[in-house]
Amino acid sequence: MNLLNKLTIFLLLTGMSFVSRPILGQIASAENNLYTLYPPLNLQGSAVECNSYLHWQKPQMPDGTTPAGLMGYYIYRDGMMVTYISGADYLSYYDYNMEYGTYFYAVTANYDLTTYGVPGQFEESPQAGPVTVSLNCDVLFPFNETWDAGTFTFQSWQFVPAQGNWAMNTTQGDPAPSAVFNGSPAIQNYEMMMKSISLPGEPWVCAGMYVEFDYKLTDITSGGTEKMNVEFFADNAWVSILELKNEGSTGWIHQKIDISTVSGKRFRIGFKASGLNSANIGNWAVDNIRVYPQCIGPVNTSHSQYENLVHLFWQQPPCDSVQAVAGYNVYRTDHTGNPPFTKVNSTLLPGFEFVDTLAFPTASGIYKYLISDVQKNWLDNTVICEAMSDTVLVSYAFGIPGIENSGIRISPQPANDKLVVKSNTPVESWELFSIVGEKAIGMSAGKQIEFNIPVTALPSGIYFLRIKNGSGSFLSKVTVFH
């Protein structure tokens, strides 16, 4: 619900709560004299961690004195009365354990009307407010719950409709403690959910989202009548992602579930125990809950090569609809193809290509590249992650130039059964290497200017063909596809 709609409903509800009251806080006594019920003054609200703090001043009459009959104050949140504070001198209120969101508060003064000639009657003043309080009390994200604190309150777990048989078990866990839903005391036709605090998924618009946890069932009467549903809440609805039934006791079982539909949204996770008779189970146990995003890297990486120049290409991740990617980095190994990867660009790249120069002299070998995207939080422009592409393999032979401008032509591309090689000068020998540098086939060409290379027996893939003729040695990438 947007803020405008929320405020409209709030004003309607608070207005309805005063419809029986005379206009402008005036009431009529038995003698038909009008009296004004003055509201609190200078209502202010602010956020203190995950709490709303309200404070105000006493109502005042025109002469600066406190009106007679003032008994206390009613506190309203979003049009609904949340509490009553007894006593004219209590001028502040903490609304504890709130969640992320924007709230509208109002306060009214409560009067005993005996002084005004209406004994035994009480009435509220018009409202002071509304005031707006915005709370941003997120938990740390990624979210981890191992129950080490031994309490549900440490990370503000909540229960719907009540905690019921949910409890902490300090002797059971993976390792202990763990959260359990006990079968005892027995309850029938039950449904009780343990749900997390609201989790801040909004920044992760270009990421997958996952939940992992361990569970264990101690079963008594197997029959599938008692269930544990794992769910997430987003877009004002709960969605079940896993349903477990009491079909026999289990050891600890690990689960990892993709919940990427919540990426870019605020959401919750919940564990809902339900069934016909809880006495059919000993307990459900839940431990090691983890909820985390996994950013998506660049896609469709490719490259071209000429001598020691490697031209890399890529595309932005398909989820980048709001330009979450701030730019790109390129990383490369040495000629062994083994980590570490070293960043080769000096500044963040705004585009989708980069030319890397392998410095002379450079050892021959297989170089591996990774291209990363650097993603920012669209809410505050801070960097939240760097996600890698698939590995790009580049074969380089020092001192052997590419086949361009060599007078050598190779066809077809891709090849199915054979490669046809034509050269302006006689070819002395040729060798075909796999993409990881292993020799596939090779032989003398007998100084022919045209010959065929059979590839029927080779697996489909990318290969490197090295040809030696009177002008030198040359390297070309070829593709075999069956």
C-alpha positions in Angstrom: 0.0 0.0 0.0 1.5 3.4 -1.0 1.9 6.2 1.6 -0.9 8.3 0.0 -3.5 5.5 0.3 -2.3 4.6 3.8 -2.6 8.2 5.0 -6.1 8.5 3.4 -7.3 5.4 5.3 -5.7 6.7 8.5 -7.5 10.0 8.2 -10.8 8.2 7.5 -10.4 5.9 10.5 -9.4 8.6 12.9 -12.2 10.8 11.7 -14.8 8.0 12.2 -13.5 7.6 15.8 -14.7 11.2 16.6 -18.0 11.3 14.8 -20.1 11.3 18.0 -18.1 14.3 19.3 -19.4 17.9 18.8 -17.5 19.9 16.2 -14.1 21.4 17.3 -14.1 19.4 20.5 -17.0 21.2 22.1 -19.6 19.4 24.1 -23.0 20.4 25.6 -23.6 20.0 29.3 -27.0 19.3 30.9 -27.4 23.1 31.0 -26.7 23.3 27.3 -23.5 25.3 27.8 -20.7 24.5 25.4 -17.2 23.5 26.5 -14.1 22.9 24.5 -12.0 19.7 24.8 -8.5 20.8 24.0 -6.2 18.4 22.2 -2.5 17.7 23.1 0.0 20.3 21.8 3.1 19.9 19.6 3.0 16.2 18.9 6.3 15.0 17.5 7.5 11.5 16.4 10.9 10.1 15.6 12.6 6.7 15.0 14.8 5.2 17.7 16.3 2.0 16.2 13.2 -0.3 15.7 10.9 1.8 17.8 8.7 4.8 17.3 9.1 7.6 19.9 6.2 10.0 20.4 6.1 13.1 22.7 3.8 16.0 23.2 2.7 18.7 25.5 -0.3 19.0 27.7 -3.4 20.6 26.3 -3.7 24.3 27.2 -6.6 26.7 27.6 -6.2 30.2 26.1 -5.0 31.5 29.5 -2.2 28.9 29.5 -3.6 26.6 32.2 -4.4 22.9 31.9 -8.0 22.1 31.2 -10.0 20.5 34.0 -10.8 16.8 33.8 -7.8 15.8 31.9 -7.3 12.0 32.6 -4.8 10.7 30.0 -4.1 10.1 26.3 -5.1 7.7 23.5 -2.4 6.7 21.0 -3.5 5.9 17.4 -1.3 4.2 14.8 -2.5 4.2 11.2 -6.0 5.0 12.4 -6.3 2.2 15.0 -6.0 2.8 18.7 -3.0 1.0 20.1 -2.9 2.0 23.8 -4.2 4.3 26.5 -1.9 6.2 28.8 -3.4 7.0 32.1 -2.3 10.3 33.8 -2.2 13.9 32.6 1.6 14.2 33.2 2.7 11.2 31.0 3.7 13.0 27.8 5.6 10.4 25.8 5.2 6.9 24.4 7.5 4.3 22.8 5.9 2.0 20.2 8.3 -1.0 20.6 9.5 -3.8 18.3 8.2 -2.3 15.1 9.2 -3.3 11.6 10.5 -1.5 8.5 7.9 0.9 7.1 6.2 4.3 7.5 3.6 4.8 10.2 1.1 7.6 11.0 0.4 8.5 14.6 -2.2 10.7 16.3 -2.8 11.4 20.0 -6.1 12.5 21.7 -6.7 13.8 25.2 -9.2 11.9 27.4 -11.5 14.0 29.7 -13.7 13.2 32.6 -16.9 15.3 31.9 -18.0 15.5 35.5 -16.4 19.0 35.7 -18.5 20.0 32.7 -21.8 18.9 34.2 -21.9 15.4 32.7 -21.0 13.1 35.5 -19.9 9.5 34.8 -19.1 10.4 31.1 -15.7 10.5 29.4 -14.8 12.0 26.0 -11.8 12.4 23.7 -10.5 15.6 22.2 -9.8 16.1 18.5 -6.6 14.5 17.5 -3.1 16.0 17.6 -1.3 14.9 14.4 -0.9 12.9 12.4 2.9 12.7 12.5 4.9 10.4 10.3 7.6 8.0 11.6 9.7 6.0 9.1 11.5 3.0 10.4 14.4 1.3 8.7 15.3 -1.4 11.3 16.7 -4.2 9.0 18.5 -7.2 10.3 21.9 -8.0 8.8 21.7 -9.4 5.4 22.5 -12.2 4.3 20.3 -13.5 7.2 21.7 -16.3 9.4 20.0 -18.0 12.3 21.8 -20.7 14.1 19.9 -20.1 17.4 23.2 -19.6 19.3 21.5 -16.9 21.3 19.0 -19.5 22.5 16.0 -17.2 22.0 13.4 -16.3 19.4 13.6 -12.6 20.4 17.3 -12.1 19.4 16.3 -11.8 15.7 12.7 -10.9 16.3 11.0 -14.1 15.2 7.2 -13.8 15.4 4.4 -16.4 15.6 1.0 -16.5 14.0 -1.6 -16.9 15.5 0.4 -17.7 18.6 3.7 -19.3 19.7 1.8 -22.4 20.8 4.1 -25.5 20.7 7.1 -23.7 19.2 10.0 -23.7 21.6 13.8 -23.6 22.0 15.4 -27.0 22.4 18.9 -26.7 24.0 19.7 -30.4 23.7 18.7 -30.9 20.1 20.2 -29.3 17.0 22.9 -29.5 14.3 24.6 -28.5 16.6 22.2 -27.6 19.5 20.2 -25.5 20.1 17.4 -25.6 17.6 13.9 -24.3 17.1 11.3 -27.1 17.5 7.6 -27.5 17.2 6.6 -30.0 19.8 3.8 -32.5 19.5 3.1 -32.2 23.2 0.8 -30.8 24.6 -1.5 -32.3 22.0 -3.5 -29.9 19.9 -6.0 -30.7 17.1 -6.6 -29.0 13.8 -3.8 -26.6 14.4 -1.8 -24.2 12.2 1.1 -22.2 13.8 3.8 -20.4 11.9 7.2 -19.1 13.0 8.0 -16.2 10.7 11.1 -14.1 10.3 11.4 -10.3 10.5 11.0 -8.5 7.2 14.1 -9.0 5.1 15.6 -6.3 2.9 15.6 -7.8 -0.6 15.1 -4.5 -2.5 18.7 -3.8 -3.5 19.2 -7.3 -5.1 17.4 -6.6 -8.3 20.0 -8.5 -10.4 20.5 -11.6 -8.2 19.1 -14.9 -7.3 17.8 -15.4 -3.8 18.2 -18.6 -1.8 17.1 -20.1 1.5 19.0 -23.0 3.2 18.1 -24.8 6.4 18.4 -28.1 8.2 15.3 -30.0 9.5 14.6 -33.2 11.4 11.4 -35.0 12.2 10.8 -37.2 15.3 7.7 -39.1 14.2 5.4 -41.2 16.4 2.4 -42.2 14.3 3.3 -42.0 10.6 0.4 -41.1 8.4 1.1 -37.8 6.6 -1.4 -35.9 8.6 1.1 -33.6 10.3 3.0 -31.1 8.1 5.7 -28.6 8.0 5.5 -26.0 5.2 8.3 -23.7 4.4 7.0 -20.5 2.8 8.0 -16.9 1.8 5.9 -13.8 2.1 6.1 -11.2 -0.7 3.6 -9.0 -2.6 1.1 -9.4 0.4 0.8 -13.2 0.0 2.4 -16.3 1.5 3.8 -18.8 -1.0 4.7 -22.4 -0.1 8.1 -23.6 -1.4 8.3 -27.0 0.4 5.8 -29.3 2.2 7.1 -32.0 4.5 4.8 -34.7 6.1 5.2 -37.1 9.0 6.0 -40.1 7.0 8.7 -41.5 9.3 11.4 -40.1 11.5 14.5 -38.6 9.8 18.0 -37.5 10.7 19.1 -34.0 9.9 18.4 -33.2 6.3 19.8 -30.1 4.5 17.6 -28.1 2.0 18.5 -25.4 -0.4 15.6 -23.7 -2.2 15.7 -21.0 -5.0 13.3 -18.2 -4.0 14.5 -15.7 -6.7 11.0 -14.4 -7.2 11.5 -12.3 -4.1 14.7 -10.6 -5.5 14.2 -6.9 -5.5 11.4 -7.1 -2.9 11.0 -7.0 0.9 10.0 -10.4 2.1 9.8 -12.9 5.0 10.4 -16.6 5.4 8.2 -18.8 7.6 8.0 -22.3 8.9 4.3 -23.4 9.4 3.4 -26.5 11.5 -0.1 -27.8 10.8 -2.1 -30.9 11.1 -4.9 -32.9 12.6 -3.3 -34.0 15.9 0.1 -32.8 17.0 0.4 -35.9 19.3 1.2 -37.9 16.1 4.8 -36.4 16.2 7.5 -35.9 18.8 8.6 -32.7 17.1 9.8 -30.9 14.0 13.2 -29.3 14.5 14.7 -26.5 12.4 18.3 -25.3 12.5 20.9 -23.3 10.5 18.6 -21.1 8.6 20.4 -18.9 6.0 18.8 -16.5 3.4 21.2 -14.9 1.0 21.4 -13.3 -2.5 23.7 -14.4 -5.3 24.4 -11.7 -7.9 24.3 -12.7 -11.6 27.4 -12.0 -13.7 27.9 -11.0 -17.3 26.7 -13.5 -20.0 27.6 -14.6 -23.5 31.3 -14.1 -23.1 33.5 -14.6 -26.2 36.8 -13.4 -27.6 38.9 -13.0 -30.7 42.7 -13.0 -30.9 45.4 -11.7 -33.1 49.0 -12.4 -32.0 49.2 -11.1 -28.4 46.0 -9.1 -28.6 43.0 -10.7 -26.9 39.7 -8.9 -27.7 37.0 -9.9 -25.0 33.3 -9.5 -25.5 30.3 -9.9 -23.1 26.7 -8.9 -22.5 25.1 -7.5 -19.4 23.1 -9.9 -17.2 19.6 -10.2 -18.4 18.1 -9.0 -15.1 19.8 -5.6 -15.3 16.5 -3.7 -16.1 17.2 -0.9 -13.7 20.9 -0.5 -14.5 22.1 -2.0 -11.2 25.4 -2.7 -12.9 27.8 0.2 -12.4 30.6 -1.3 -14.7 32.8 -4.2 -15.4 36.2 -5.6 -14.5 38.5 -8.1 -16.4 40.7 -10.6 -14.6 43.3 -12.9 -16.0 45.6 -15.8 -14.9 49.2 -16.3 -16.0 50.1 -18.7 -18.8 49.5 -21.7 -16.6 45.8 -21.0 -16.4 45.9 -21.4 -12.6 44.7 -18.9 -10.0 45.2 -16.3 -8.9 43.3 -14.0 -11.3 44.7 -10.5 -11.5 42.6 -7.5 -12.6 44.0 -6.1 -15.9 41.8 -3.0 -16.3 42.8 0.1 -14.3 39.3 1.7 -14.1 35.8 0.3 -14.1 34.7 -0.5 -17.7 31.4 1.1 -18.8 31.0 -1.0 -22.0 30.9 -4.6 -23.1 34.4 -5.2 -24.6 38.0 -4.9 -23.7 41.3 -5.5 -25.5 44.0 -7.2 -23.4 47.6 -7.1 -24.5 49.8 -10.0 -23.5 53.2 -8.4 -23.0 56.2 -9.6 -24.9 58.0 -11.8 -24.0 55.1 -13.9 -22.7 55.2 -17.6 -22.2 53.0 -19.8 -24.4 50.0 -21.4 -22.7 46.3 -21.3 -21.8 45.2 -18.0 -20.3 41.9 -17.9 -18.4 39.8 -14.7 -18.1 36.9 -13.8 -15.9 34.7 -10.7 -16.5 32.8 -9.3 -13.5 29.9 -6.9 -13.1 30.0 -4.5 -10.2 26.5 -3.9 -8.8 25.3 -1.0 -6.8 22.3 -0.6 -4.4 19.9 1.6 -6.4 18.6 3.0 -3.1 21.8 4.5 -1.9 24.4 3.9 -4.7 26.7 1.8 -2.5 28.5 -1.3 -4.0 26.8 -4.5 -2.9 28.5 -7.2 -4.9 30.8 -8.2 -7.8 29.6 -11.2 -9.8 31.8 -13.3 -12.2 31.1 -14.6 -15.7 32.0 -18.1 -17.0 35.7 -18.6 -17.6 37.0 -17.6 -21.0 40.0 -19.8 -22.3 42.6 -18.3 -24.6 45.4 -20.3 -26.1 48.5 -18.3 -26.9 51.8 -19.4 -28.5 54.6 -16.8 -28.1 56.1 -15.8 -31.3 53.5 -17.5 -33.5 51.2 -14.9 -35.1 47.6 -15.4 -35.9 46.6 -16.7 -39.4 45.3 -13.3 -40.5 47.1 -11.9 -43.5 49.2 -15.1 -43.8 47.9 -16.2 -47.2 46.3 -19.2 -45.5 42.6 -19.9 -45.8 40.7 -22.5 -43.7 37.1 -23.7 -44.4 34.4 -24.6 -43.6 33.7 -23.0 -40.2 32.4 -24.9 -38.3 33.6 -28.2 -39.8 31.7 -31.5 -39.6 33.9 -34.1 -41.3 37.0 -32.2 -42.6 38.8 -28.9 -42.7 40.1 -27.7 -46.0 43.4 -25.7 -45.9 44.7 -23.6 -48.8 48.0 -21.7 -48.6 49.8 -19.4 -51.0 53.0 -21.2 -50.1 53.7 -24.9 -49.4 52.7 -26.1 -45.9 55.4 -28.1 -44.1 53.4 -29.3 -41.1 50.3 -28.8 -39.1 49.0 -29.5 -35.6 45.6 -29.4 -34.0 45.3 -28.7 -30.3 42.3 -28.8 -27.9 41.2 -25.6 -26.2 43.1 -26.7 -23.0 46.4 -27.1 -25.0 46.4 -30.9 -25.6 47.5 -32.1 -29.0 44.7 -33.7 -30.9 46.2 -34.7 -34.2 49.1 -33.5 -36.4 51.4 -34.5 -39.2 53.6 -33.4 -42.1 51.7 -31.7 -45.0 54.3 -32.8 -47.6 54.6 -29.2 -48.7 51.2 -29.1 -50.2 49.4 -25.8 -50.9 46.0 -27.5 -50.4 45.0 -30.4 -48.2 42.3 -31.8 -45.9 42.3 -32.4 -42.2 39.9 -35.1 -41.0 37.9 -34.1 -37.9 35.1 -36.7 -38.0 36.6 -38.6 -35.0 37.1 -35.4 -32.9 34.5 -34.3 -30.3 32.6 -31.2 -31.1 34.3 -28.1 -29.7 36.9 -25.4 -30.3 40.4 -26.2 -31.4 43.6 -24.4 -32.3 45.3 -25.2 -35.6 49.0 -24.3 -35.9 50.3 -24.3 -39.5 54.0 -24.0 -40.5 54.9 -22.9 -44.1 57.7 -21.0 -45.7 56.6 -17.8 -44.2 56.6 -19.0 -40.6 54.2 -20.5 -38.0 50.6 -19.3 -37.7 47.7 -20.0 -35.3 44.0 -20.1 -36.0 40.9 -21.0 -33.9 38.7 -23.6 -35.6 35.3 -25.1 -34.6 34.2 -28.7 -35.0 30.5 -29.4 -34.8 28.8 -32.7 -35.5 
